[in-house]
Amino acid sequence: MSWFSRRPRAVDRTTPTKLDREATGEDLAALEAFVTSRQGVEFYLEPETTATDTTVVAIAHDGEWIRRRTGSPRAAGKIAQKHAIPLYEAARTGYPERMRAWNRAHPERRAR
């Protein structure tokens, strides 16, 4: 393409559109470990964006939480069903107050 051409370039189909990595087995294993080691866990599904894959926030009864990629809502649903955990859409329900309270009590866990 020349410097003065106004014609747009063809889209490069080899460049990934996501800025982040895909979900891995380690992500799913971390969710399963959190579920089996905590009580009263609920899943909050976050949709895929251009920056990250589909994620789930797992929140325990005391508000402790982790966020991991799942790759798809179906994968999150399988884990939730396997462990009989409620699965909510975060965009519809929001996050529970206990998560915010836990964040206030643990400022060391704030986003870096």
C-alpha positions in Angstrom: 0.0 0.0 0.0 1.5 3.4 -0.9 1.7 6.3 1.4 -1.0 8.3 -0.3 -3.5 5.6 -1.2 -6.9 6.0 0.4 -8.0 2.5 -0.3 -8.1 0.4 2.9 -5.9 -2.6 3.2 -7.3 -6.1 3.1 -8.0 -7.5 6.6 -5.3 -9.7 7.8 -7.1 -12.9 8.7 -4.1 -14.4 10.5 -4.1 -11.8 13.2 -6.2 -12.9 16.2 -8.9 -10.4 17.2 -8.5 -11.1 20.9 -6.0 -9.3 23.1 -5.9 -12.0 25.7 -5.3 -15.8 25.8 -7.8 -18.6 25.5 -9.1 -20.7 28.4 -6.8 -23.6 29.4 -7.3 -26.8 31.4 -5.5 -25.0 34.3 -8.3 -22.4 34.4 -11.0 -25.0 34.6 -9.0 -26.9 37.2 -8.6 -23.8 39.4 -12.4 -23.3 39.3 -13.0 -26.9 40.3 -10.4 -26.6 43.1 -12.1 -23.5 44.4 -15.5 -25.1 44.3 -14.4 -28.2 46.2 -12.5 -26.3 48.8 -15.1 -23.6 49.6 -18.8 -23.6 50.8 -21.7 -22.0 49.2 -20.0 -21.2 45.9 -22.0 -19.5 43.1 -20.8 -18.8 39.5 -21.3 -15.5 37.8 -20.8 -15.7 34.0 -19.1 -12.9 32.2 -19.5 -12.8 28.4 -16.6 -12.9 26.0 -15.2 -9.5 24.9 -12.7 -8.4 22.4 -10.1 -8.3 25.3 -10.8 -11.6 27.0 -12.5 -15.0 26.6 -15.7 -16.0 28.5 -15.0 -15.9 32.2 -16.6 -17.0 35.4 -16.4 -15.4 38.8 -16.7 -18.0 41.5 -17.9 -16.5 44.8 -17.9 -18.4 48.1 -20.3 -17.9 50.9 -17.9 -15.5 52.7 -17.3 -13.4 49.6 -13.9 -14.8 48.6 -13.8 -15.1 44.8 -11.7 -16.0 41.8 -12.1 -15.2 38.1 -11.1 -17.7 35.5 -11.6 -18.1 31.8 -13.9 -20.9 30.7 -13.8 -20.7 26.9 -17.6 -20.8 26.5 -20.8 -20.5 28.6 -21.3 -24.2 27.9 -18.1 -25.1 29.7 -19.1 -23.0 32.7 -22.5 -24.7 32.7 -20.9 -28.1 32.8 -18.8 -27.3 35.8 -21.8 -25.7 37.6 -24.0 -28.7 36.8 -21.4 -31.2 37.9 -21.1 -29.5 41.3 -24.8 -28.4 41.6 -23.7 -24.7 41.7 -26.0 -21.8 40.7 -24.9 -20.1 37.6 -26.0 -16.5 37.0 -25.3 -14.0 34.2 -23.3 -11.2 35.8 -24.7 -8.7 33.3 -28.2 -9.4 34.5 -27.8 -10.0 38.2 -24.7 -8.1 39.2 -22.4 -9.3 41.9 -23.4 -10.0 45.5 -22.7 -7.5 48.2 -20.6 -10.1 50.1 -18.0 -10.0 47.3 -17.7 -6.2 47.6 -17.4 -6.6 51.4 -14.7 -9.2 51.0 -12.8 -6.9 48.6 -12.9 -4.0 51.2 -11.6 -6.4 53.9 -8.8 -7.7 51.6 -7.3 -4.6 49.9 -4.2 -6.7 49.0 -6.3 -8.6 46.4 -7.1 -5.4 44.4 -6.3 -5.4 40.7 -2.7 -4.8 40.0 
